[in-house]
Every structure is written in structure tokens, then in C-alpha cells.
């Protein structure tokens, strides 16, 4: 992958994130001139951040398990 291809790939990720912000995110978190997260106290931001990190760890562990199984079974 050359730098241009990498930049295009990252741009694709950003476009996907933008669509989530303007779609599902808007439905769930938009409060007119503010996003819900802007109304959270520092404590709420920290608790939510820890919960999101925990979720990410679980998803990554599950993904690792599935990938390892594919490799073990010679599927990739």
C-alpha cells in the first residue's frame, strides 16, 4: 500500500464515521446545538469512557479468537 492508497483508506474510514455521526449518532445523541456528551459531568465522561474501553477490549478479544480459529483451521 502506497501513501496515497493509505490516505484513501483512512478517508474511507472517516466517511464511514461521518455517516454514523449524521445517522445513528444524530438520532441518539443530538440535542440541537449540543451533543449529549457535552452535557455530561466529568465523572460521567470518565465512567462512559471506561465502559467504552471495556466494550472495545471484549470486541477485540472476540475478534482475536475468531481470527486465531480461522488460522488454525487453515481458512486464512
Rosetta silent file (secondary structure, phi, psi, omega in degrees, C-alpha in Angstrom):
SEQUENCE: XXXXXXXXXXXXXXXXXXXXXXXXXXXXXXXXXXXXXXXXXXXXXXXXXXXXXXXXXXXXXXXXXXXXXXXXXXXX
SCORE:     score description
SCORE:     0.000 S_00000001
   1 L     0.000  125.283  178.208    0.000    0.000    0.000 S_00000001
   2 L   -88.515  170.669 -177.120    1.472    3.323   -1.013 S_00000001
   3 H   -56.812  -37.602  179.807    0.859    6.591    0.899 S_00000001
   4 H   -65.267  -43.116  178.915   -1.955    7.632   -1.450 S_00000001
   5 H   -64.984  -39.545  177.044   -3.752    4.308   -1.005 S_00000001
   6 H   -63.014  -45.058  178.537   -3.328    4.549    2.767 S_00000001
   7 H   -61.941  -40.471  177.077   -4.736    8.081    2.765 S_00000001
   8 H   -62.935  -40.197  179.224   -7.687    6.905    0.641 S_00000001
   9 H   -64.917  -43.362  178.701   -8.338    4.067    3.078 S_00000001
  10 H   -65.211  -39.441  176.642   -8.260    6.419    6.052 S_00000001
  11 H   -60.692  -38.177  176.885  -10.565    8.817    4.209 S_00000001
  12 H   -62.415  -40.310  177.239  -12.996    5.926    3.737 S_00000001
  13 H   -63.567  -43.878  179.988  -12.959    5.282    7.480 S_00000001
  14 H   -62.475  -41.990  177.851  -13.607    8.971    8.156 S_00000001
  15 H   -62.755  -38.773  177.322  -16.523    8.991    5.711 S_00000001
  16 H   -64.569  -44.746  178.146  -17.968    5.946    7.449 S_00000001
  17 H   -61.180  -41.467  178.726  -17.606    7.631   10.848 S_00000001
  18 H   -60.330  -41.667 -179.734  -19.243   10.768    9.487 S_00000001
  19 H   -65.708  -33.812  176.953  -22.218    8.746    8.253 S_00000001
  20 H   -69.452  -40.724  178.890  -22.592    7.203   11.724 S_00000001
  21 H   -62.728  -42.784 -175.549  -22.427   10.638   13.367 S_00000001
  22 H   -85.515   -8.447  179.622  -25.005   12.063   10.981 S_00000001
  23 L  -107.492  -98.483 -178.826  -27.229    8.936   11.070 S_00000001
  24 H   -57.161  -43.163 -179.894  -27.481    6.789   14.177 S_00000001
  25 H   -60.500  -41.341  179.126  -25.486    9.274   16.242 S_00000001
  26 H   -63.003  -43.526  179.911  -27.805   12.113   15.337 S_00000001
  27 H   -62.089  -38.733 -173.234  -30.840   10.048   16.313 S_00000001
  28 H   -93.463  -29.582 -168.372  -29.344    9.040   19.657 S_00000001
  29 H  -123.761   -6.741 -177.460  -27.127   11.924   20.737 S_00000001
  30 E   -77.446  128.416  175.679  -28.182   15.141   19.011 S_00000001
  31 L  -125.923   46.813  179.706  -29.696   17.768   21.296 S_00000001
  32 L    79.325 -102.791 -177.783  -29.936   20.641   18.838 S_00000001
  33 L   -90.589    1.549 -179.957  -26.909   22.816   19.434 S_00000001
  34 L  -136.840  158.451  169.827  -25.207   20.205   21.655 S_00000001
  35 E   -97.963  150.563 -178.396  -24.340   16.539   21.694 S_00000001
  36 H   -51.403  -41.950 -177.262  -25.393   14.518   24.748 S_00000001
  37 H   -59.199  -26.991  179.132  -21.747   14.007   25.726 S_00000001
  38 H   -70.956  -16.684  179.676  -21.387   17.783   26.089 S_00000001
  39 H   -93.575   -6.880 -177.944  -23.948   17.714   28.890 S_00000001
  40 L   -74.583  146.350  171.248  -22.119   15.032   30.894 S_00000001
  41 L   -72.192  167.401  176.713  -20.235   15.827   34.059 S_00000001
  42 H   -58.208  -40.548  179.089  -16.540   14.960   34.204 S_00000001
  43 H   -61.080  -44.595  179.805  -17.468   11.888   36.260 S_00000001
  44 H   -64.263  -38.606  177.905  -19.992   10.727   33.634 S_00000001
  45 H   -62.834  -44.374 -179.710  -17.433   11.186   30.846 S_00000001
  46 H   -64.954  -44.364  179.081  -14.895    9.100   32.741 S_00000001
  47 H   -62.401  -46.022  179.266  -17.381    6.321   33.551 S_00000001
  48 H   -63.456  -38.662  179.560  -18.600    6.220   29.948 S_00000001
  49 H   -62.953  -43.310  178.801  -15.016    6.197   28.642 S_00000001
  50 H   -63.350  -42.899  178.830  -14.147    3.213   30.842 S_00000001
  51 H   -62.688  -41.142  178.671  -17.281    1.371   29.694 S_00000001
  52 H   -65.330  -39.847  177.161  -16.441    2.055   26.032 S_00000001
  53 H   -63.716  -42.617  177.646  -12.874    0.810   26.571 S_00000001
  54 H   -59.611  -44.635  178.023  -14.209   -2.336   28.225 S_00000001
  55 H   -60.459  -43.816 -179.449  -16.531   -2.927   25.256 S_00000001
  56 H   -62.540  -40.162  179.226  -13.660   -2.395   22.812 S_00000001
  57 H   -62.655  -43.801  179.544  -11.480   -4.880   24.712 S_00000001
  58 H   -62.735  -46.210  179.084  -14.224   -7.516   24.598 S_00000001
  59 H   -60.917  -43.534  179.751  -14.790   -6.973   20.861 S_00000001
  60 H   -65.191  -40.540  178.143  -11.069   -7.152   20.140 S_00000001
  61 H   -62.668  -43.411  179.109  -10.669  -10.324   22.216 S_00000001
  62 H   -63.269  -43.304  178.281  -13.587  -11.924   20.383 S_00000001
  63 H   -61.775  -41.122  178.757  -12.143  -10.882   17.036 S_00000001
  64 H   -62.200  -43.206  178.971   -8.757  -12.313   18.019 S_00000001
  65 H   -59.943  -45.237 -178.864  -10.374  -15.625   18.981 S_00000001
  66 H   -65.753  -42.345  178.853  -12.205  -15.829   15.653 S_00000001
  67 H   -64.902  -42.447  178.891   -9.104  -14.947   13.630 S_00000001
  68 H   -61.838  -38.387  178.935   -6.985  -17.469   15.512 S_00000001
  69 H   -64.982  -41.717  177.710   -9.622  -20.134   14.831 S_00000001
  70 H   -61.745  -42.740  178.785   -9.572  -19.297   11.105 S_00000001
  71 H   -64.353  -46.142 -179.904   -5.790  -19.551   11.036 S_00000001
  72 H   -59.377  -38.251 -179.143   -5.815  -22.820   12.992 S_00000001
  73 L   -85.278    4.210  178.404   -8.346  -24.300   10.585 S_00000001
  74 L    69.334   21.072 -177.973   -6.308  -23.127    7.591 S_00000001
  75 L   -84.286  -15.990  173.765   -9.122  -20.895    6.362 S_00000001
  76 L  -141.155    0.000    0.000   -6.817  -17.881    6.033 S_00000001
